Amino acid sequence: MSTLLVHSQEGTPIHLTTEPQLDGWLSENAQTTKSFVLATRQEGQNVLLIPDLTSGALSSVVCVVDSLDDQWLAGDLAKQLPQGVYQFIGDEALIERAATSYILGAYKYSAYKKTAPIQAKLAISAPKLYKKVSDITAGIYLVRDLVNTPAADMMPQHLAETFIELSEQFGGEFKQFIGDELLEHNYPTIHMVGRASDNKPRLLDLTWGDENAPKLTLVGKGVCFDSGGLDLKPAAGMRNMKKDMGGAAHVLGLAHMIMAANLPVRLRVLVPAVENAVSKNAFRPGDVIVTRKGITVEIDNTDAEGRLVLCDALAEAQAEQPDLLIDFATLTGACRIALGTELPGFYSTDQQIASDIIAEGLELNDPVWQLPLFDQYKALFKSDIADIANCGSTPFGGSITAALYLKEFVEPETTPWLHFDVMAWNVRHLPGRPVGGEGLGLRATFSYLQKRFG
C-alpha cells in the first residue's frame, strides 16, 4: 500500500478548477493572489503553486483540469508537487476521484531499481473516505506489484505466499494442493499443464467470511510464465509473459478490496498456478485429457493452456453452486485485437449483471465491454476423438471460442457466471496509469459487488 496517503486534517489545500472557472476562483481570493497568478503563469501551465507573499511559504495549489468529472483529473499531480502534505478541497465525490487518481498515479515499482521517492503526501480527513480510497488503491497496487514482478520471483510458490499473507491479514482460511497432490484430488488439467516445470503446479484456495452469507467465488488464471509449451511462442510473444498470471493478480486485488470492506459474503478465491514450460514430460499436441468435470479434451495447441487450468478450477468452484462466479484471465490475444489493450472484454450468462457492471464502469471511468457468448461458434472447437478440443479450428472469434470452452465447465442455469479477458498491462503511460501491470475493470466490479451484497 502507498505510504503517500495519510489520515489527517492538515495539509496544503489543492483547489481543482477548469480553465473557464479559473477567473472566478481568482476573483474570490486576495488581489495579491490574482496578480501573482496573472504575472507568473506560463502558457499551458496547469499546476500553480501559490506562495504566502509575506512568508514565502507555499500556501495553496491550483490545478487546472479539463473536467472536474474526470476520474483521472489528478493522475499526474503527485509527481509535480514539492515535498509536503496536501489535501484536496471540494465535495466528497470530487475528493474521492482526485485522491484515487493521485495515489494510483504515484505508483512506482522499485523492487529492483532505485528511484527517487515521491515526497508529496496526500491527506484525507473523513475516516470513511480515507478507508475507501486506501482500500481501493491498495487492491490496485497489489495487482500491479504481482504482475510487475519477474517470473523468477513470481512462480506458483510465490503466489501461495501472497494467499497466505492475505489469509493472515483478514482472517481467512488457506489450503493448497501441490504437484502430484493435484492428481490425488482430481485436478488433472492443472497438473498436466504445470508438470514440465521445476516449479510445481498448485491449486491455491482461500475462503473468508460467514459460511451462511451469499457465496461469491473468484477464479484467476495463474500461469506464472507461458513459454507456449511445445507449441513454443516466438521471442516477441514470450517477452512479457510474466504477466500471464494477471488473472490471478486481479482476483487477489479484488479479494483484498472485498475483505478490507468486510462485505457480507462467503468469499472463495481459487487460482490454478502453473508454469507452462518445455521438458521431456511436457504435454503434447494431440494428447487427450479427462478433466475434473469428466469432459474429455483433445490438445490442439499447448499455447492454449490458460483455459485448461481454468476449467478444473471452474468445475471445483461450480460444485458449491455459488451465488455468483467470476473469473479473470489474460486469456486471448484475440480480445486485444478486438478491443485494444485498455478496454477489457467480458462475457456473462446473466444480462442484468452484465448491464449493471457496464453502468458501474461508465460511472467510474473504469470501462468494460461485453462480448457475446455466441453458441454457434461452439462447433469450431469440436474434436473427432474427444468431447471437445482446447481451441478453435480458426483464429477468428478466438476470444469467443475461449469463453465458450470455459462455459462448458460451469452451470449457468444455477450460477450466474462472468468471464473477464484482460490485458493486465499498460502499454503506454496515461494519467494515473503508469506503464506496466494494471488492474482493469476491478473498480467497476467491486462497486457492483458493494451495491449487490453490501
Secondary structure, 3 states (H helix, E strand, C coil): CCCCEEECCCCEEEEEEEHHHHHHHHHCCCHHHHHHHHHHCCCCCCEEEEECCCCCCEEEEEEEECCCCCCCCCCCHHHHCCCEEEEEECCHHHHHHHHHHHHHHCCCCCCCCCCCCCCEEEEECCHHHHHHHHHHHHHHHHHHHHHHCCHHHCCHHHHHHHHHHHHHHHCCEEEEEECCHHHHCCCHHHHHHHCCCCCCCEEEEEEECCCCCCEEEEEECEEEEECCCCCCCCHHHHCCHHHHHHHHHHHHHHHHHHHHCCCCCEEEEEEEEEEECCCCCCCCCCCEEECCCCCEEECCCCCCCHHHHHHHHHHHHHHCCCCEEEEEECCCHHHHHHHCCCCCEEEECCHHHHHHHHHHHHHHCCCCEECCCCHHHHHHHCCCCCCEECCCCCCCCHHHHHHHHHHCCCCCCCCCEEEEECCCEECCCECCECCEECCCCHHHHHHHHHHHHC
